[in-house]
Amino acid sequence: MPSPSVASSPTVQLKTEPSLDKVLPSSEPVKLTLKVVDAQGQLLSNANLQLRLLTPAPTPWLSSDFPIVEATKLLEFNATAPSGKLQFEKVMPIRGTYQLQAKVTPKVVGDFKPFEQTLTFSVPEKPVKYRNLAILAAILLLAGFGGGWVIGGRQNVEPGEIAPQRVRLLLSGATIVAIAALLIVNISAERASTHAHSAHSHATTPAIQKSGGLEVRLSGDTNATVGQTATQTVQVTDTANGKPVNDVTLNIQAIALEDNELMFAYKTTPNEQGKFTWQEQFFDGAPHQVVVEVSPQASAARQFQPFKVAQFVEVEGISPPLSRRFISLGYFTGIFVLGLAGGLVLRRRRNEPEYQNI
């Protein structure tokens, strides 16, 4: 929701599609619609916007799926809204409260007073996460309770044994489970780095396409790192004279290649230098393809067949901090120990001899 503002000042209004209560992290792209309006709610035309989208702050005791992404910049670009309205699509990687910082200035000096505004919106966690957590907690609790029940029973120790056979088998099983849990935690963390070995496999030379008397050059970072933004620039020039061209439409898309999923989409026009630059974070550690389709504007004198230029971006995954891994392991261990203690206490109470009054 937009932050409070003075009634006489222009503001930025935010609308999402789907609605915020239906948005899920790391799922379908969210369409964000921004409107620059005056005090009467009328759109302010020819507004320049500098937008910066920030991810939720870290939650040390309840980590998200991508802890490296927490409290980082997800997207930044400058745009012009001729009608006062702007739209783009972006996948939200984690649950929590996002900040969309907007700096708004008039294209024509004096049309309205420049202002800054921070809009916030929250993305809930996936319900399946809570379901899976409840199932896992129940399994650990029952396993611990069963272990405590066995240990709390009367046990016969054979000569030369330090503990009854059932207790030794139980402890051996618990050790195997603990080792497996450690392996799972570490393997799942290291999976984020599976693409790091190929992070330098592509050169940084720009991708270039020529068609309809235009040259489109897509340049920028072809190697990216999770938690950091990568800069991309598309430039359109006239092949005849080399002058910049801005009477075209740019349809920009960033696609995660592992599942062929759309991660970012924005339709815009180049600036007076024929350029458009944006910074985007590729948060999931998978290789991406940045695609820009160039098409003519309906009212422009220059007409041509739409064409595309694309380049690959290799993304280096970063493993979560070791402290985050041990926090999760500590929660699971605590649940198991709680069940173990409960089973042990109940079994010993049941084994206590009952005395009758004479």
Residue pairs with C-beta under 8 A, 6 or more apart in sequence:
1 14
1 119
1 120
1 121
2 11
2 12
2 13
2 14
2 117
2 119
3 117
3 118
3 119
3 120
5 11
5 117
7 39
8 39
9 39
9 113
9 115
10 36
10 37
10 38
10 39
10 44
10 104
10 112
10 113
10 115
11 36
11 37
11 115
11 117
12 34
12 35
12 36
12 37
12 49
12 102
12 104
12 117
12 119
13 34
13 35
13 37
14 32
14 33
14 34
14 100
14 119
14 121
15 32
15 33
15 35
16 23
16 30
16 31
16 32
16 33
16 121
17 30
17 31
17 33
18 28
18 30
20 121
20 122
20 123
21 124
23 30
23 92
23 123
23 124
24 123
24 124
24 126
25 64
25 65
25 92
25 93
25 94
25 95
25 123
25 125
25 126
26 65
26 66
26 91
26 92
26 93
26 94
26 284
27 91
27 126
28 91
29 89
29 90
29 91
29 262
29 263
29 264
29 265
30 89
30 90
30 91
30 92
31 87
31 88
31 89
32 87
32 88
32 89
32 90
32 100
33 85
33 86
33 87
34 49
34 51
34 81
34 85
34 86
34 87
34 102
35 43
35 84
35 85
36 43
36 44
36 47
36 49
36 81
36 84
36 85
36 104
37 43
37 44
37 84
38 44
38 112
43 83
43 84
43 85
44 84
44 106
44 111
44 112
45 81
45 82
45 83
45 84
46 80
46 81
46 82
46 84
46 106
46 107
46 108
46 111
47 80
47 81
47 84
47 104
47 105
47 106
47 107
47 112
48 78
48 79
48 80
48 81
48 104
48 105
48 106
48 107
49 78
49 79
49 80
49 81
49 86
49 102
49 103
49 104
50 76
50 78
50 102
50 103
51 75
51 76
51 77
51 78
51 79
51 100
51 101
51 102
52 73
52 75
52 76
52 100
52 101
53 73
53 74
53 75
53 76
53 90
53 98
53 99
53 100
53 101
54 71
54 72
54 73
54 74
54 98
54 99
54 100
54 101
55 69
55 70
55 71
55 72
55 73
55 74
55 93
55 94
55 96
55 98
56 64
56 70
56 71
56 94
56 95
56 96
56 97
56 98
56 123
57 70
57 71
57 96
57 97
58 67
58 70
58 71
59 70
59 96
60 327
61 327
63 320
63 324
63 327
63 328
64 70
64 94
64 95
64 96
65 93
65 94
66 93
66 94
66 226
66 283
66 284
67 320
67 321
67 324
68 192
68 226
68 227
68 318
68 320
69 93
69 94
69 226
69 227
69 281
69 283
70 94
70 96
72 227
72 228
72 281
73 229
73 279
73 281
74 90
74 93
74 98
74 229
74 280
74 281
74 283
75 90
75 229
75 264
75 278
75 279
75 280
75 281
76 229
76 278
76 279
77 266
77 276
77 277
77 278
77 279
78 277
79 86
79 268
80 107
80 269
80 271
87 266
87 267
88 264
88 265
88 266
89 262
89 264
89 265
89 266
90 263
90 264
91 261
91 262
91 263
91 264
92 98
92 123
93 283
93 284
94 123
95 123
95 124
95 125
95 126
96 122
96 123
97 120
97 121
97 122
98 120
98 121
98 122
98 123
99 118
99 119
99 120
100 118
100 119
100 120
100 121
101 116
101 117
101 118
101 119
102 116
102 117
102 118
102 119
103 114
103 115
103 116
104 114
104 115
104 116
104 117
105 114
106 112
106 114
136 332
137 335
140 332
140 335
140 336
140 339
141 335
141 336
141 338
141 339
142 339
143 177
143 336
143 339
144 335
144 336
144 337
144 338
144 339
144 340
144 341
144 342
144 343
145 339
145 340
145 342
145 343
146 339
146 343
147 170
147 174
147 339
147 340
147 343
148 339
148 340
148 341
148 342
148 343
148 344
148 345
148 346
148 347
149 343
149 344
149 346
149 347
150 166
150 167
150 170
150 343
150 347
151 167
151 170
151 340
151 343
151 344
151 347
152 343
152 344
152 345
152 346
152 347
152 348
152 351
153 347
153 351
154 351
155 163
155 164
155 166
155 167
156 164
157 163
157 164
158 165
161 168
163 171
178 333
181 329
181 332
182 329
185 325
185 328
185 329
186 325
189 319
189 320
189 325
190 319
191 317
192 226
192 285
192 317
192 318
192 319
192 320
193 285
193 316
193 317
193 318
193 319
194 285
194 317
195 285
195 286
195 287
195 314
195 315
195 316
195 317
196 316
196 317
198 287
198 314
199 223
199 314
199 315
199 316
200 223
200 314
201 314
202 222
202 223
202 312
202 314
203 222
204 221
204 222
204 223
206 217
206 218
206 219
206 220
206 311
207 217
207 218
207 219
207 309
207 310
207 311
208 215
208 216
208 217
208 218
208 309
209 215
209 216
209 307
209 308
209 309
210 216
210 239
211 294
211 304
211 305
211 307
212 302
212 304
212 305
212 307
213 238
213 239
213 240
213 302
213 304
214 236
214 237
214 238
214 239
214 245
214 248
214 294
214 304
215 236
215 237
215 238
215 239
216 234
216 235
216 236
216 292
216 294
216 307
216 309
217 234
217 235
217 236
217 237
217 309
218 232
218 233
218 234
218 290
218 292
218 309
218 310
218 311
219 232
219 233
219 234
219 235
220 230
220 231
220 232
220 233
220 290
220 311
221 230
221 231
221 232
221 313
222 311
222 312
222 313
222 314
223 230
223 313
223 314
223 316
224 230
224 281
224 282
224 288
224 313
224 314
224 315
224 316
225 315
225 316
225 318
226 281
226 282
226 283
226 284
226 285
226 315
226 316
226 317
226 318
227 281
227 283
227 318
228 281
229 279
229 280
229 281
230 279
230 280
230 281
230 282
230 313
231 277
231 278
231 279
232 277
232 278
232 279
232 280
232 290
233 275
233 276
233 277
234 250
234 252
234 270
234 275
234 276
234 277
234 292
234 309
235 244
235 270
235 273
235 274
235 275
236 244
236 245
236 246
236 248
236 250
236 270
236 274
236 275
236 294
237 243
237 244
237 245
237 274
238 244
238 245
243 274
244 270
244 272
244 273
244 274
244 275
245 270
245 274
245 302
246 269
246 270
246 271
246 272
246 274
247 269
247 296
247 297
247 300
247 301
247 302
248 269
248 270
248 294
248 295
248 296
248 297
248 300
248 302
249 267
249 268
249 269
249 294
249 295
249 296
249 297
250 267
250 268
250 269
250 270
250 276
250 292
250 293
250 294
251 265
251 267
251 292
251 293
251 294
251 295
252 264
252 265
252 266
252 267
252 268
252 276
252 278
252 290
252 291
252 292
253 262
253 264
253 265
253 290
253 291
253 292
253 293
254 262
254 263
254 264
254 265
254 280
254 282
254 288
254 289
254 290
254 291
254 313
255 261
255 262
255 263
255 288
255 289
255 290
255 291
256 263
256 282
256 284
256 286
256 287
256 288
257 286
257 287
257 288
257 289
257 312
258 284
258 286
258 287
263 282
263 288
264 280
266 278
268 276
269 276
269 297
270 276
282 288
282 313
282 315
284 315
285 315
285 316
285 317
285 318
286 315
287 312
287 313
287 314
287 315
288 312
288 313
288 315
289 310
289 311
289 312
289 313
290 310
290 311
290 312
290 313
291 308
291 309
291 310
292 308
292 309
292 310
293 306
293 307
293 308
294 306
294 307
294 308
294 309
295 306
296 302
296 303
296 304
296 306
